């Protein structure tokens, strides 16, 4: 796990510093010194899938389409997508009908990958296994020392997202589902009024903060659990305390009915690791013009068997075959 986490970190670091190229037969800028035609696509959104998105784009480097993906968080990604400043967006929280109504070109929401949101902490020698009550009370500020959780005396410092985030939405959706007080006083959204803790931007920022704070505890996508960080076991709806992994996340994701619009979720599954989510690409249904072919080729590759097979080694979960089939049908709705 430590070796894979290092690989994920290198992938993310490389991916966030550059734009990458993907293949297409449609028109664009002529490549200097070559006859290869390039298309340019700009995208922005969720940091949750950034590591695998950048890996996919990197693997297709040099084949014709320049894709610049900015890991700015789901909230910022949805805003840029809504105002039309990107060619596609990405979010860990599906857009609601009222938000979709603000987009003149209509919206196609395409599940692209999935994964677990880990409760990550920096306390070597402490092996956390949390009940639902303990998890909620940690983030409510009622439990503030590791000694209350069976480990040596050390103050807990909560680190949460400071930006609008689909990761936050899915994590708080789980807390809302397991704790009436959280549901009443805090709720679930891309941004909430946290009872305690310090904020950091993006999964990258939260992970960096946690690695710097001895005793830090927060929530990040599993791919960001690296360095001094560990992932806690978390209790699911059946009472089992489970650590996040590809297998335990897959089990929980299998209980989710995405529905006809491919946007379903389950905030408290009975089996597997309980804090899991799909993540979506946001595409314009119409008005894509001469970028239509490049967009469809990009999405089709992301959903290909080759691309999906890379998910486990990067800390994500490959989409089930039936979800891939439905997602490919959604891609076909993208038009000029």
ChimeraX attribute file (.defattr): number of C-alpha atoms within 10 A of each C-alpha:
attribute: neighborCount
match mode: 1-to-1
recipient: residues
	/A:1	11
	/A:2	11
	/A:3	9
	/A:4	15
	/A:5	19
	/A:6	17
	/A:7	16
	/A:8	22
	/A:9	20
	/A:10	12
	/A:11	19
	/A:12	22
	/A:13	14
	/A:14	15
	/A:15	24
	/A:16	15
	/A:17	12
	/A:18	13
	/A:19	20
	/A:20	24
	/A:21	23
	/A:22	25
	/A:23	23
	/A:24	21
	/A:25	15
	/A:26	15
	/A:27	16
	/A:28	17
	/A:29	13
	/A:30	13
	/A:31	11
	/A:32	8
	/A:33	6
	/A:34	7
	/A:35	8
	/A:36	14
	/A:37	18
	/A:38	23
	/A:39	23
	/A:40	20
	/A:41	21
	/A:42	15
	/A:43	22
	/A:44	29
	/A:45	31
	/A:46	30
	/A:47	26
	/A:48	34
	/A:49	27
	/A:50	25
	/A:51	25
	/A:52	26
	/A:53	21
	/A:54	25
	/A:55	21
	/A:56	23
	/A:57	25
	/A:58	19
	/A:59	13
	/A:60	18
	/A:61	17
	/A:62	15
	/A:63	16
	/A:64	25
	/A:65	29
	/A:66	24
	/A:67	26
	/A:68	22
	/A:69	26
	/A:70	22
	/A:71	25
	/A:72	22
	/A:73	28
	/A:74	31
	/A:75	22
	/A:76	20
	/A:77	26
	/A:78	27
	/A:79	16
	/A:80	18
	/A:81	23
	/A:82	22
	/A:83	11
	/A:84	15
	/A:85	14
	/A:86	20
	/A:87	21
	/A:88	24
	/A:89	28
	/A:90	35
	/A:91	28
	/A:92	29
	/A:93	25
	/A:94	25
	/A:95	17
	/A:96	9
	/A:97	9
	/A:98	8
	/A:99	13
	/A:100	16
	/A:101	13
	/A:102	12
	/A:103	14
	/A:104	14
	/A:105	16
	/A:106	14
	/A:107	23
	/A:108	23
	/A:109	23
	/A:110	27
	/A:111	26
	/A:112	23
	/A:113	26
	/A:114	26
	/A:115	29
	/A:116	30
	/A:117	26
	/A:118	27
	/A:119	25
	/A:120	28
	/A:121	30
	/A:122	25
	/A:123	23
	/A:124	11
	/A:125	9
	/A:126	16
	/A:127	15
	/A:128	20
	/A:129	17
	/A:130	21
	/A:131	17
	/A:132	18
	/A:133	12
	/A:134	17
	/A:135	19
	/A:136	22
	/A:137	17
	/A:138	23
	/A:139	23
	/A:140	20
	/A:141	16
	/A:142	12
	/A:143	17
	/A:144	18
	/A:145	18
	/A:146	18
	/A:147	14
	/A:148	13
	/A:149	18
	/A:150	12
	/A:151	14
	/A:152	13
	/A:153	12
	/A:154	15
	/A:155	14
	/A:156	23
	/A:157	23
	/A:158	26
	/A:159	26
	/A:160	27
	/A:161	26
	/A:162	18
	/A:163	19
	/A:164	22
	/A:165	30
	/A:166	26
	/A:167	31
	/A:168	28
	/A:169	20
	/A:170	24
	/A:171	24
	/A:172	25
	/A:173	22
	/A:174	24
	/A:175	27
	/A:176	21
	/A:177	17
	/A:178	19
	/A:179	16
	/A:180	13
	/A:181	14
	/A:182	21
	/A:183	16
	/A:184	9
	/A:185	12
	/A:186	17
	/A:187	21
	/A:188	19
	/A:189	18
	/A:190	22
	/A:191	19
	/A:192	17
	/A:193	10
	/A:194	19
	/A:195	14
	/A:196	16
	/A:197	17
	/A:198	15
	/A:199	17
	/A:200	17
	/A:201	19
	/A:202	25
	/A:203	29
	/A:204	21
	/A:205	18
	/A:206	26
	/A:207	29
	/A:208	18
	/A:209	22
	/A:210	27
	/A:211	21
	/A:212	12
	/A:213	16
	/A:214	18
	/A:215	19
	/A:216	24
	/A:217	29
	/A:218	25
	/A:219	24
	/A:220	29
	/A:221	25
	/A:222	25
	/A:223	29
	/A:224	27
	/A:225	30
	/A:226	22
	/A:227	15
	/A:228	16
	/A:229	21
	/A:230	21
	/A:231	24
	/A:232	21
	/A:233	21
	/A:234	24
	/A:235	25
	/A:236	23
	/A:237	17
	/A:238	12
	/A:239	12
	/A:240	17
	/A:241	18
	/A:242	19
	/A:243	21
	/A:244	24
	/A:245	21
	/A:246	21
	/A:247	13
	/A:248	18
	/A:249	25
	/A:250	23
	/A:251	18
	/A:252	24
	/A:253	28
	/A:254	14
	/A:255	15
	/A:256	17
	/A:257	13
	/A:258	16
	/A:259	9
	/A:260	8
	/A:261	13
	/A:262	19
	/A:263	20
	/A:264	14
	/A:265	20
	/A:266	21
	/A:267	22
	/A:268	22
	/A:269	21
	/A:270	17
	/A:271	21
	/A:272	28
	/A:273	30
	/A:274	31
	/A:275	28
	/A:276	32
	/A:277	28
	/A:278	28
	/A:279	25
	/A:280	27
	/A:281	21
	/A:282	25
	/A:283	28
	/A:284	25
	/A:285	20
	/A:286	16
	/A:287	14
	/A:288	18
	/A:289	9
	/A:290	14
	/A:291	19
	/A:292	19
	/A:293	19
	/A:294	25
	/A:295	26
	/A:296	19
	/A:297	17
	/A:298	23
	/A:299	18
	/A:300	18
	/A:301	17
	/A:302	20
	/A:303	25
	/A:304	13
	/A:305	14
	/A:306	11
	/A:307	18
	/A:308	21
	/A:309	15
	/A:310	16
	/A:311	22
	/A:312	17
	/A:313	16
	/A:314	24
	/A:315	26
	/A:316	27
	/A:317	26
	/A:318	22
	/A:319	24
	/A:320	14
	/A:321	11
	/A:322	8
	/A:323	19
	/A:324	22
	/A:325	12
	/A:326	16
	/A:327	23
	/A:328	19
	/A:329	12
	/A:330	18
	/A:331	21
	/A:332	13
	/A:333	15
	/A:334	20
	/A:335	18
	/A:336	13
